[in-house]
């Protein structure tokens, strides 16, 4: 009687990527490619190849490369939005620190994901969905800024000057233009660190009429 060979069973197959893994791979590929190339030079084939999937499989997850950009851009804006948050009561304790923290915290995710942000902002001129999303976030930031200004006026900390909504819109639009000029090396522009300090100074003095 001969000894039997140990039963090894069928070799285990390698785990196949899940749908979430593939979607994340596509998003990560775009983020990586944007570090070296402009969005217009990146194709669906580039995204599919970088994610290790076929072109037809790509379309199972996204309708276009613009849809991929929309998703990664929205994630960055949501992170900035969360950093810009805060309760209006935070400003009644130490307004200067609260405004500076909000402005600095808001721009940190944008700076860390600059290629995505620049591609997203550029796409607002050609893609209606991306433009509407950007406008929605901007309007939200304006509304939240106006709410804090109104609260500061109500408690007597800030003077009644121009309408709070108008002041909030001007300040946020100033942020956008100033920081993108700094990020992209335009002329004239302010060095990034100095730009943040300058913006915080303008916000605080515009809202309070002086340093609070």
C-alpha positions in Angstrom: 0.0 0.0 0.0 1.5 3.3 -1.0 1.2 6.5 0.9 -1.1 9.0 -0.5 0.0 12.5 -1.5 -1.3 15.3 0.7 -4.3 17.0 -0.8 -3.5 20.5 -1.7 -6.8 21.5 -3.3 -7.2 24.0 -6.1 -4.8 27.0 -6.0 -6.5 30.1 -4.7 -7.2 32.7 -7.4 -5.8 36.2 -6.9 -8.4 38.5 -5.5 -10.0 40.6 -8.2 -10.3 44.4 -7.7 -13.7 45.5 -6.6 -15.7 48.2 -8.3 -14.6 50.7 -5.6 -11.0 49.7 -6.1 -11.2 50.3 -9.9 -13.0 53.7 -9.4 -10.4 54.8 -6.9 -7.6 53.7 -9.3 -9.1 55.8 -12.1 -9.3 58.8 -9.7 -5.8 58.3 -8.5 -4.5 58.0 -12.0 -5.9 61.4 -13.0 -4.4 63.0 -9.9 -1.0 61.5 -10.7 -1.1 62.5 -14.3 -2.2 66.0 -13.6 1.1 66.5 -11.7 3.0 66.5 -15.0 0.4 67.1 -17.7 -2.4 69.5 -18.5 -5.9 68.0 -18.4 -6.4 68.5 -22.2 -3.4 66.2 -22.9 -4.8 63.3 -20.8 -7.1 60.8 -22.6 -9.6 58.2 -21.5 -7.0 55.6 -22.7 -4.4 57.1 -20.3 -6.8 56.9 -17.4 -7.8 53.3 -18.2 -4.2 52.2 -18.7 -3.1 53.8 -15.5 -5.9 52.1 -13.6 -5.2 48.7 -15.1 -8.5 48.4 -16.8 -9.8 48.4 -20.4 -11.4 51.4 -22.1 -14.9 49.8 -22.1 -14.5 49.0 -18.4 -13.6 52.7 -17.8 -17.0 53.7 -19.2 -18.7 51.4 -16.7 -17.5 53.8 -13.9 -17.4 57.2 -15.6 -19.0 58.7 -18.7 -16.0 60.8 -19.7 -12.7 62.1 -18.4 -14.5 65.3 -17.4 -16.6 63.2 -15.1 -13.4 61.9 -13.4 -12.2 65.5 -13.0 -15.5 66.5 -11.5 -15.2 63.8 -8.9 -11.7 64.6 -7.8 -12.3 68.3 -7.9 -15.4 68.0 -5.8 -13.5 65.9 -3.2 -10.9 68.6 -2.8 -13.5 71.4 -2.5 -15.4 69.4 0.1 -12.2 69.1 2.1 -11.6 72.9 1.9 -15.3 73.5 2.7 -14.9 71.5 5.9 -11.8 73.4 6.9 -13.6 76.7 6.3 -16.4 75.7 8.6 -16.9 76.7 12.2 -19.6 78.0 14.4 -20.3 81.7 14.5 -19.6 81.7 18.2 -16.0 80.9 17.4 -15.6 84.4 16.2 -16.9 86.0 19.4 -14.0 84.6 21.4 -11.0 85.5 19.3 -12.1 87.0 15.9 -8.6 87.5 14.6 -7.5 83.9 15.2 -10.8 82.5 14.0 -10.7 84.3 10.6 -7.0 83.5 10.1 -7.6 79.9 11.0 -10.5 79.7 8.6 -8.6 81.3 5.7 -5.4 79.3 6.2 -7.3 76.1 6.8 -9.4 76.7 3.7 -6.5 77.1 1.4 -4.4 74.2 2.7 -6.3 71.4 0.9 -6.3 73.5 -2.3 -2.5 74.0 -2.1 -1.9 70.3 -1.4 -4.1 69.3 -4.4 -3.1 72.2 -6.7 -2.9 70.4 -10.0 -6.5 69.1 -9.5 -7.7 72.6 -8.4 -6.1 74.4 -11.4 -7.5 71.8 -13.8 -11.0 72.1 -12.2 -11.1 75.9 -12.3 -9.9 75.9 -15.9 -12.6 73.5 -16.8 -15.3 75.8 -15.5 -15.0 77.7 -18.8 -16.0 74.7 -20.9 -17.9 72.3 -18.7 -21.3 73.4 -17.3 -21.5 70.8 -14.6 -18.0 71.6 -13.2 -18.9 75.3 -13.4 -22.1 74.9 -11.6 -20.4 72.8 -8.8 -17.7 75.5 -8.4 -20.4 78.2 -8.3 -22.3 76.2 -5.7 -19.3 75.9 -3.4 -18.4 79.6 -3.9 -21.9 80.7 -3.0 -21.9 78.5 0.1 -18.6 80.1 1.3 -20.1 83.6 0.6 -23.3 82.8 2.5 -21.3 81.4 5.5 -19.0 84.4 5.5 -22.0 86.8 5.4 -23.7 84.9 8.3 -20.6 85.4 10.5 -20.3 89.1 9.5 -24.0 89.6 10.4 -23.5 87.8 13.8 -20.5 90.0 14.5 -22.5 93.1 13.7 -25.4 91.9 15.9 -23.1 91.6 18.9 -21.6 95.0 18.3 -18.2 93.8 17.4 -18.3 94.9 13.7 -19.7 98.1 12.3 -22.7 98.3 9.9 -21.1 99.3 6.6 -21.8 97.8 3.2 -24.3 94.9 3.1 -22.8 91.7 4.7 -23.6 89.6 1.6 -21.8 92.1 -0.7 -18.8 92.3 1.5 -18.7 88.5 1.8 -18.8 88.1 -1.9 -16.1 90.6 -2.5 -13.8 89.0 0.1 -14.2 85.5 -1.3 -13.7 86.6 -4.9 -10.6 88.5 -3.8 -9.3 85.3 -2.2 -9.9 83.3 -5.4 -8.1 85.8 -7.6 -5.2 86.5 -5.2 -4.4 82.9 -4.4 -4.6 81.6 -8.0 -2.3 84.3 -9.1 0.2 83.3 -6.4 -0.2 79.5 -7.1 0.3 79.9 -10.9 3.2 82.5 -10.8 1.3 85.2 -12.5 2.4 88.9 -12.5 1.5 90.8 -10.5 1.2 88.3 -7.6 2.0 88.0 -4.0 4.2 85.2 -2.6 2.0 82.4 -1.2 2.8 82.8 2.5 2.6 86.6 2.3 -0.7 86.4 0.3 -2.4 84.5 3.1 -1.3 87.0 5.7 -2.4 89.9 3.5 -5.8 88.3 2.8 -6.3 87.7 6.5 -5.4 91.4 7.2 -7.8 92.7 4.6 -10.7 90.4 5.8 -10.3 91.4 9.4 -9.9 95.2 8.8 -12.8 95.2 6.2 -15.2 93.4 8.6 -14.3 95.3 11.8 -13.0 98.6 10.4 -9.8 97.9 12.5 -8.0 95.0 14.0 -10.5 93.7 16.6 
